[in-house]
Amino acid sequence: MIQTLLIANRGEIACRIIRTCRDLGIRTVAVFSDPDADAPHAKLADAAVRLPGASPTETYLRGDLLIAAARQAGADAVHPGYGFLSENADFARSVGAAGLLWVGPAPDAIEAMGSKVAAKKRMAAAGVPVLPELDPETVTEFPVLIKASAGGGGRGMRVVRSRSELASEIASARREAESAFGDSTVFCEPLLEQARHVEVQILADMHGTVWTLGERECSIQRRHQKIIEETPSPAVDDEIRARLFEAAVAAAESIGYVGAGTVEFMLKGRDFHFLEVNTRLQVEHPVTELVYGVDLVEWQLRIAEAEALPAQPVPRGHAIEARLYAEDPAHDWRPSSGTVHRFEVPYDVRVDSGVEDGSLVSVHYDPMLAKVISWAPTRSAAARKLAGALADARIHGLVTNRSLLVDVLRHPSFLSGETHTGVLSEWSLGTPIDPRPFALAAALAQSAERRVGALPLGWRNLRSQQPTARYLFGDEVVEVEYDPAQASRDVVSLDLDGVRTRFSVAVYGDVVEVDSSLGSVTLREVPRFPAPESVLAPGALVAPMPGNVVRVAVAAGQTVAVGDELLVLEAMKMEHRVLAPAAGVVAELLVSQGQQVNAGDVLVVVEES
């Protein structure tokens, strides 16, 4: 019996595992890097051990440090969560060699599926449909998809549509795969366009029983990473489902699989092809738990203790999960780091979160803040419930993808089940928001906050004109006139074309967060007299987020065309290209490869020609 479990992970999944262990009476040990010293998972566990350093390679990817932490804290078992070392067979073997119980499949099974190249060959031999493998160095037909052999989650994946792009995209994919998984091996396969991403949740015990707990649809993706998942799939009928389950069981039995795992497929029409087996718990496992009424983490622990599975549960209703990321969809999914001032999701939904009010979101890790999951008897009801909870959430301090998630969940094509992995580039998402009423609400709330005695700020004995306030909404300056006599703190009601609308206003320094039924807006006060150093030279390109310069593609004095790659930043385990905004000459290059930069640092200056 497991008495003390070390969780070799961080964030949301560590908190998730801790909750189940508390219900089972199992003591938990967390590990934390220096940026995670005050993270919720480090405070929620019964004990926590520091991993010195900040980057994953210094901390959560150090198997030796994790095993030492387990011994130091008296743990007798290790749960890897997902990501990091969860699919590393050598780490699993080291855990066993240290006399600790590994909560997961056998190292040989992990190894068999750990190389996507070898896994596809094994699955083909087992009769599971697969796409042909292509050699990245000799591929001639496009488009193709470059994939990391050692991992998933969208990292190390690139779509290539011409030979001219191939070499640079392979190099970029290899760097990203090395950073995320410690293995730079990549391979190619034909890109199956307008197909669906579906997967089967399996759970197998040591006594020969294999559960197939439904299929999940994971087609809403950005950068090949899922952001909305659901079960059951609106595209899978009983006949397709039976074939998917048969293929998933064949995959599990071909490697003697034990534990929780997921077999992933691409589905186009009624035909499907094997993608990979994830030999771990998936990020999206909560939708399966809600529909089947099981705790997958609990069963991982019970199976590790050699318990037999009972009769398979029966599904009920529909569940949808949305991944809430600190990123900006309007700027190529640029990740956001900083302090979460407020995190509150209302209503009857499940929230698996790795943050709380005051949490620091670091540049070193994946920018996922939380997963929000709804269940309802029908798909349409589950979508409406989830969209409502996200729309009314209070998420202050960071730019997030919340509005995009709401738009997707309310989109007619999503509601009719017409999705595939490329829909985000096809659908028209997001209604332009008018920032003026939000700015007016902000001005009135701040006026009330600044009121001195009985006189509001901006009061004049002989008022010749109304006071004004100026805010930045993105790059747009919004100026509004307001009547201080109407000022109201925190909550402001405005009459908009005869409709009374309430705005909730929260101020954090010079940042103002305004929430209403019309949406949520982040504003920044415009100083009356900007500091001279805040004025940038024409053509200066600044770092959009803190990160590491992993590639410099130009030199000072070089002529560039609009859209040319200037350099590449790595932040939150993803690469972000900085492109020339106009044709011109590189007047100044202020960074070098390997250099750490802060948000707002000037990287390069391009003088237009």
N, C-alpha and C positions, 0 to 999 in steps of 0.2 A: 504493500500500500504506500502510495506517495504521501509523505508527510510535509515536505518543504520543496516548493517548485521555484527554480530560477527561471525568469522570463528573459530570454536573450534577445530583447527587442525594446522598442520605445513607443511613445505616443499612444495613439488610439488602440492599437491591437494589444499593447501591454495592459492598458486599463481594462480592456474587454476580458482578457484572460484572468486578471485579478478578480473581477466581479464573480466569475464562475467559481474560482477557487474559494472565495469567501463562502459561497453557498454550500460548498462541499467540505468545508472545514480544513482546507489545505493552506498552510502558511506560504506566503509568497515573498520572493526576493526580486527586486528590480535592479537594473543596472542603468547608469546614467553617465553621459558625457558631461563635460564642463558646461556647454550651453544648456543642457537639460537638468542642471542641478535643482531647479525649482519647478520642473515640469510635473504635471499631475500624476503621471505614472510613478515617478520617484517618491511622491508623497503618499500615494494610495497604497503602495505595497507595505507589508509588515516590516521589511528591511530593504535597504538599498545600498549598493556598492558602486563607488565612483570608478569610471573608466577615464583615466587622464587623457585629455585632448579634446578635439572638436570634430574633426572630419570622420566619416565612417571608417576609413582605412585605419585611423588611429584608435578607434573605439569599438563600434558595434560589429565590425568585420574582423576583429581580433579574437579568434577562437581561444587562444591561450589565455587571454585576459578574462574571457567569459567563464571558462572552466575554473580558473583560479578564484573568481568571484563566487562561484557556486560552492567551492570547497570552503572558502573563507566564511561564508554565511551559513554553512551547514545544510545546504540543499542536497536532496537525494535524487532529483530529477530536473530535466531541462526542457522547456518548451520554446521552440524557436520563433513562434509567430509566423509572419510572412515577410518576404524580402530579406535583406541582409544575408545571413548564413542559413536560412531555413531550407534551402535546397542544395546545401553543400555536404556531399557524402563524407568528405574527410572530417568535417566538423562533427557530424553524427557519429563517426567511428571514434573520434577522440573523446566524445562524451561517454560512450560506452567503455572505452579503455580506462577512463578515470573512475569507473565504478558508479557512474550515474545513469539513471534511466532516461532514455531518449524518447520524448513524446512525439512520435512521427513514424513514418515508414522506415523500413530497414535501409541501412546505407546502400546495399546493393541495388535496391529498387530506386533510390534517389539517383544513384550513378547511372542506372540504365536509362532514366528519363532526363538526366541532367544535361546531356548533350542532345540538343534538338536534332542534330544531324543523325546520330545513332538511333535516337528514339523513333524517327520516321521510318528508318529501315526495319526496326523491330516491329513496328505497328503494321507495316506492309506485309511482313512475314506472317503476322497474326490475322491477316485478312481484313484489316481496317483500311478504308479508302484514304489515300494520301496524295498530296500534290507532288509533282516531280521536283527533285532537288537540283539546283543549278550551281555551278561553280562561279563564285563572284569574279574570278579573273578571266573567265572565258565566255560569260553570258553574252548572247547576241540578240535575243528577242526581248522587247520591252513592252509594257512596264514590268518591273520586278519589285519585290519587297526584300530589303536587306533585314536580317534578324540576328539578334545576339543568340548564340548557341546556349549560353549558360544562364539566361534569365528571361524575364518578361516585363510586364508593366509598361510597355511602350518604350523602354530604354534600349538604345542600340538598334532601333528600327528606323528605316528610311525607305520612302518610295522613290524609285529612280525611273524616269521616263525616257532617258536617252543615254547613250554611251558617254557623252561628254560630261555628264554629271557623276558617272559611276565611281571614279577613283576618289573624288573628294568626299562623296557620301559614304563610301566604305571606310575611309579614314576617320570620318566623324563618328560613324556608328561604332567603330572599334574603340575610340577614345571613351565614348559614353559607356560602352559595355565594360570596359576595364575599370572605370570609375565606380560603376554601380555594382558589379559582380566579381571584380578581380580576375576577369577572363575576357580577353579581347576577341575571341573567336566569333566570326559571323558567317552566315551562309545566305543564299538567295533562293527564292522560290517565285513562281509566277504570281503576279498580283491579281487576285480575284476581286474584280470591282463590282460594286453594287450587290455585295453578298452580306449575309448576316453572320454575326459572331454569336454562336450558341455553345453552351457547355453543360456537361452533366456532372452533378455532384455525386461522388461515390463515397461510401464508408464501408470499410472491410475489416472484419475481426480476424483473430488468429485461428479461428475454427472453421474457416471456409465460407462464411456468409458474406455476401456483398450486397449492400443496399445501393439502389440508384434513386436518389432523392430529387427527381425531377430535373428539368433542363432550365437553365437561365439564359435569357436573352441579354446580350451585352453589346449591342450594335452602336449605341450612342457613344462615340469616342472622339477624343481630340489627341493629336500626336500619337495615335495608335494606343491610347490609354483610355480605359472605360471611365465614363463619368455618370452614366445611368444604367442600372441593371434591374432586371425584373424576372419573376417566375410566376406562372409559366410563360413561355414565349407565345406571342400572338400568332406566330407563323407556323407553329408545330402542331400537327394533328396527331391522332393516335397512331397512325401507321408510321409516320416519320419518327415519332417519339419511341416506338418499339425498336426501330432500327438504331436510333441513337443509343438507347440503353444497351442493346446487344453489343454495339461497338465499344461502348465504355467498359462493359464487363469483360469483353475480350482483352481490352488493353490492360485492365487491372490484373486479370488472371495470367496474362503473358509474363508478368514480372513478379507474381506472387505478392501483390500489393496488400499491405495492412495499414489501416488508419484512414484519415480523411484525405481526399484528393479530388482533383477536377480534371476531366478529360474535355479538351476544347476542340471545337470544329468550326469550319466555315460552311455555311449553308446557303446555297443558291438554288432557288426553285425548290425541288424536292431532293436534290443531291447534296451530300455533304462530304467534306474532306477533313482528315485529322490535322490538327495544328500542333498540340502538345499536351503533355500531362503535367499539371502542376502538383508536385508531391508535397503539398502543404495545405493549410487553410487558405481560402481565398478572401480577398478584401470584401467581396460581395456576399459572403456566407449568410449574413442576417436575413436576406429575403427567403432563403431556404428554411431557416429556422422558424420564421413566422408562418410560412405556409404549411410546414410539416410538423410544427409543434415540438421541435427537438432543440437541444443545446449541443451544437457540434463540438464546442470546446470540451464540454463535459464528456462526450463520447470519445474524444481523442484521449482524454485521461483514463477513462474506464477501459478502453481497448489496450492502452499501454500497460494496464494492470491485468491484462489477459481476460477481461470479461467478455462474454459472448453477447452478440447482438440479439435482441428479441425479434418479434415479427415486425416487418417494415411498417412505419406509420403511413397513414392515408393523407394526401394533400387536401387543403381546404382554403379556398379563396385565392387572392392575388396580392403579391407584395412587390413594391418598387423601392429601389434605393437610389439616392442621389449623393454623389461625392462632392462635398463642399471644399473647394480649393482656394488658397490664398494666391490668386492669379488674376490677370486682366485679359479676358477674352478679346477685348477690342485692340489690344496691342500684342498680338501673336502669343497669347497665353503667358505673358510675362509674369513670372512669379513675384510675389510680394512678401517682404519680411518686415518684422517689427513687432509691436506690442498689440495684443488683442485687448482692447479696452473693455469691450462688453461682448458676451456671447450668450445669447438666449434664444432658444427655439421653442415656440409655443405649441399647444394642442396635443392631441393624442397620437404622437408619433414616437418612434424609437430613435434615440440619438446616441450613436457611438462616437464619442469625442475624445480627442487627445489634448484639447485646450480648455481653458476656463478664463474668466475675467483676469486680466493681468498677465496672461501667458506670453512668453516671448517666442515668436516664430523665427527660427534660425535659417540662415542661408545654406546650412550644411545638409539639410534633409529634405525629403519630399514635402511639398507645400500643402498636403491634405490636412484640413482642420478637423473634419468630422464626416461621418456618414449619417444621413437622415433617411429613415426607412418608414414607409407606411404600409399598413395592411388593411384590406377591405374585402367584402365578399366578391366584388367585381373589379376588373381592371380600371374602368373609368372612374369608379369611386376612389380607388387607391391613388390614381393620378391626381384627382382633384384635391384630395386630402393632403398629399405631399406638396403640391404646388402652393396651397394655402399656408401651410406651415412655414415653408421657405420664404414666401412673400412677406409674411408678418414677423419674421425673425429679426432680432436686433443683433447685428454683427458690426461692431465698430472697431476701427483702428487699421484695418487692412482692406485692400481691394480684393474682392472675391468674385467667383463665377456664379453667385447666387441668382442674379437676374437672368442669366442665360439658362440656368436649370429650370427656372419657372417658365420661361418662354418655351423651352422644349416640351415640358410636361403639359402645356396648354396648346401646343401646336396641333392643328387638325390632322396632319399626317401621322404624328405620334399617337394621337388618340385613336386613329383608325388602324394602327399597327403597321403602317407602311414605312419601315425603317431599314437602313443598311448602314455599313460602317462609314460611309462618306456623306451622310445627310447634313452634317454641320456646315459643310462647304456649299450645300445646295439650298438649304432652307433660308428664307428671309426671317431672321430672328432679331428681336429687339426693336421696340418702338422708340424713336427719339424722344427723350424726356426734356421737357421745358424746365430749366433750372430756376426760372425767375420766382415762382411761388415758394420754392424751397429757400431761395436766398432771402426773400421777404420774411419768411417765418424765422430764419436764422437771425436776421437783423432785429426783429421785434423781440425775440427771446434774449438776445445779447443786450439789447437796450434795457430790458427789465433787470437783467443780471447786474448791469453796471450802474443802475439807478443810485443816485446819491441823495439820501434823505427823501424829500418829496419831489425832487426835480430829476427828470430823466436825463441821461447823457444826451447832449445835442440840443438841450433846451436853450431857447433864447428869449429875452424879455420882449423883443419885437421881432418875432420870427418872420423873416422875409422869404424863406423857403424851407422845405422839408429837409431834414438831414438825409444823407445817403450812406450806403454801405457798399463795399466792393469785395467780391469773392472770386476765387478761381474755381471753376468747374472744369476739371481736366486742364486743357490749355486755354479755355475760354474765360474771359473776364466778364463777370455779371455784376452790373451796378443797379441797385434798387433804391428808390425813395421810400421812406417809412414814416409813420406818425408815431412818435414816442408815446403818445397818450394811449395807443392801442397795445403797448408792449405787454407781454405775458411770458413768464418764465416757463421753461421746460416744454409746455404744450401750448401751441398757438392754433387758433381756429381762424380760417380765412374763408371768405365768400368768393368762390370761383364760378362765375357765370350762374349765380343763383344757387350753387351747391355748397353747403358748408362742409369744409374739409379740415380735418385735424392733422397737425404736424407735430411730431415729437422731436425735440431738439436737444442734443447733447454736445457739450463743448469740451475739447481736449486740447489745451494750448491754443494754437492758431487754427486747429482743425475743427470743423463743425459737422456733425453727423445729423442728418435730417431724415426721418422716417415718416411715411404716410401711406395711405391706400393707393396713392399714385406711384409709389416706388420709394426707393431709398437713394439718397444722394450724399456724397461727401464733398464738402466745400472747404476751401482754405482762405482765410482772411488775407486780403492784399494789403501789405503795409503801405502807409501813406508816403514814406520816404525809404525806398529800397536801398540796401547797402550797396556801395559801388562794386564790391566783389561778387554780388549776386547777378550782375549783368554780364552775360556771356558774349564772347566775340562771335561775329557772324560766321556760320559754318561749323561751329563747335558742336561735337557730338559727345554727349555725356553718358555715363554708365546708368542704365535704367534701374539697376539693382546691384547690391554688393555681389562680387563674384571673383572668379579667377580667370585671367586671360590665358586661354589654352592654345590660341593660334593667332598670329599676326600675318595678314595676307598682303600688306602693302608697306611701302617705305616712304619716307619724307621725299617730296619732289615728284612722286609718281602721279601720272595722269590716270583718273578713274572715270568710269561711266556710271550713270545712275543705276543703282541696284547692285553694283559690284560689292563683293564681300570685302570688308575692311579688316575685321577681326572677329574672333569668336570668344564669348564669355561662357563659363560654366557656372551655374548657380542652381542649387536645389536638385542636383544630380541630372540636370538637363543642359544641353548646349543651346546658346542663343546667339544668332548671327547679327552683327552690326553692319548695316549696308550703307552705301553712299546714297545720300538723299538727292544728289544732283551730280551732273557731270562737272569735273573740275580737277584741281590739283591738291594733293595732300600737302598742306602747308606745314602742319606740325603733327608728329606722332609722339604722344606723350606716355605711352605704355609699352611694355615688352612682354614676351611670352613668359608665363609663370607668375606674373605680378598680380597681387591682390588689389582690388579696387573697391571703393565705396560708392554707394548710390550718389549720383550727382558729380562724380569726378569726371573731368574732361579727358576723353580718350584720344581723340584725333580732331584736327581742324581741316575741313575741306573748303578751299576757296573755289567758288563757282567760276567756270570759264565762260 
